[in-house]
Structures are given as structure tokens and as C-alpha cells.
Amino acid sequence: MILPSEIAGELLLCTGAPQNPEDDILLGSIVKDSSARKIIMGGTTGKIIARELKLSITVDLRPDPSKLPPISSILGIERVSEGVLTMMAVRDYLEEFSNGTISGKGIKYDIVRLLLSHNPISIIEGTKDNKAHWAVNLPIKLERRQDLVREIESLLTTKFGKCVTHRFI
């Protein structure tokens, strides 16, 4: 477990596009107005936030050491990742982790480090379904983003004692 002296302040995690495209502005405003460190999980979410903040988004095509899809970057955002695959990996790591040092390299470990070293954590979850996940011929079984976010939130609050707020847009 992370000791209280290691807590670095508030963290904002955004994932998923808003159900209504008109709320893209709201999502951008939430990110812009927050003084918290920020994680964006989801390519569409990253594109929306970059567009609304009038910032560029760049993709790093080098292989991620944790074997997840490439990461991106947006000025002022700590980590920008793909969504569901990364959330599955983060959830699995949080389930297995008990205490000690997180020594791995890659986006999964970076996000876990940020989650465990910050308190409180605010989650902003867009409720629009990602139609790309509906394909029946995907090589892996993708879990629903909503379920993953709920599981990650539960682990953070019950296992790691984090104060987590969750807002849907």
C-alpha cells in the first residue's frame, strides 16, 4: 500500500465519450478547469479533449513495455492511453497487487502508480457505447468499459482506501 506521505494530491481520470456530442464542451471544460493531475483512457476521449482544449494529440508508435496499445500525449495531461484493453490490464494489476513497489515499465504501471499515489480521485465517465467493441470477430473478448470502471473504482475504495467520486456525462 502507498503510505500517506506519498499521496500527491487529486487525480482526474476521464474515459469514454459523452452520450450527447453537445457535452464534449462540458468534458473539455472539466479537464481544463481541474487543477488535478490527469489521465485519459480512450482514444476517442483523448481526441475530444484535445479538440475542445485546442491542443494537439500525438501518438507514440513505439511498442509499450507492458504490451498494450501505443500511448499518446496531450500537453498538460499525465497519461493518455487506449481505453478498454488498458483498463483491463490496470484492473487485473490492482486485483493482484498487495503492497510494495510497482517496478514494471509501461502505461499499465504508470497508471497504477498514479492511481495509488493520489487521493482523492475523480472519475468522469462518458456513457456513449463504442461501436468498435461490437465487432464479433475481435481476437480477444473485450469487457464493457462501464463494468471495468466500476471494478477499478471498487478496488480503489475498498482495497486501497481511496476517496473516489464518479460522474457520468
N, C-alpha and C positions, 0 to 999 in steps of 0.2 A: 504494500500500500504506500502511496505517496504521503510523506509527512506534511503536516500543516505548514511548516516553514517553507515548503517547496511550492505552495499554492501561488500561482502567478496572476490571479485576478479573473475577470469574467471572460467567457468564451462564447462566441456565437457560431452555431452550426446551421447552415442553410442547405436544404436538399429538396429537390422536386420543384417543378414549375407550378405557379399558381393555377388553380382551376380556370379562372377567368383571366384572359390576357390583359384586361384592364388593370389587374392587380400587379402586373410586372413593375409598374411605377412604385407601388407600395413596397414590394420586395427590395427594389433598389434603394428606396428611402430608408428602410430598416437597416440595411447594410451600411449605407452612407452615414447615418446618424448614430450608429453604435460606436462606442469607444472601445468595445471588447476586441480581443483578437478573434480572427475569423477563419472558419473552414467552410468551403463549399464542396459538397459532394453531389456530383451530377453534371454531365456535360451541358445539358440544356439550361440547368440552373446557372452554371458559370457564364454561358452566353448571355442569358437575360441580365444578370448582374453587371457584366462588362458593358453591355449595351446601355443599360439605364444609368450607369455611372460614367458613361462616355470614356471608357478605358479599353485598352486592347487586351486580348487574351492570347497567350502563346502556349503552344503545346510542345512539350519536351518529348521527342520521339525515342530517346534512349530507353532501353529496357529498364523497368523498375526492378530493383533488387528483390522486392517482395513478390515478384512475378504477377503484378497487377497491371491493368492498362496504363498507358502513359499519363503522366501528370501534366497539369497546365499551370500557368501563373497569371495573376492579375495583380497589379500594383495595389498594395495595402491589404492583401489577403494572405494569410499564413500558408494555407494549403488549398489547392484546387484539384479535385480528383474526379475520376469516373464515379458513378453512383452505386448501383446495386452490388456489383462484384466487390468493390472496396468495402461497402458496409457489411457484406457477408464476412469478409476477412477480419474486419475490426470487431464485429460481434463475436466471432469464433475466438479471437485472441483474448478479448475481455473475459469470456467464459473460462478460458484455461488459465489466465494469469492470476496468481495469488499475491505475490509481493516480490520485491527485489527490483533489479534494474532491467529496463527494457533495452536490450542491446542490439536488436536487429536493425537492419537498414532498409529503407523503402517507405513508401507512402503509408502502408498499414501501420507501421511502427511510429511514424511521425504523428499520425492522427491519434493513436492510442496515447502517446506521450502528452500531446496537447490536452486530450480529454482528462487524463488523470492528474495533470499538473495545474488545472484551472478549476475554480469554483467561484460563483455559480456558472451554470451552463444554460444558455438559451437555445432552444431548437426551433427553427422556423421551417415548417414543412409545407411545401406546395402539394395540393391534393389532386393535381391532374395526373391521369394514368399515362404511362409511357407506352405508346403503341408498339415501339420496337421490342418490348418484352413479350408481346403477344405471339410472336413467331413460334410456330410449333417445331421448327427444325433447328432450334438452337442446340449447340453441342453440350450445354450444361443446363441444369434446372435453376432458373432464376427465382429467387424469392421476392415477394412483394415488398416494395420499399416501405410501405406503411408498417408492415409487420417487423421489418428489420429495425426501423427507427424506434418502435415501441420496445423491442427487446433490448436495444442498446440503452435506451432511457432507463429501463428497469434495472439493468446491470449497474449502470452508473449510480442510481439512487440506492439500491438495496445492498449491493456488494461493495461499492466504493464510497458510499455516504455522500454523494454529490447532491447539491440542490439544483434540480433541473426544472425549467419551465418549458412548456411546449405550446407553440402557437401554430394553428393551421391557416393557410391562405389559399 
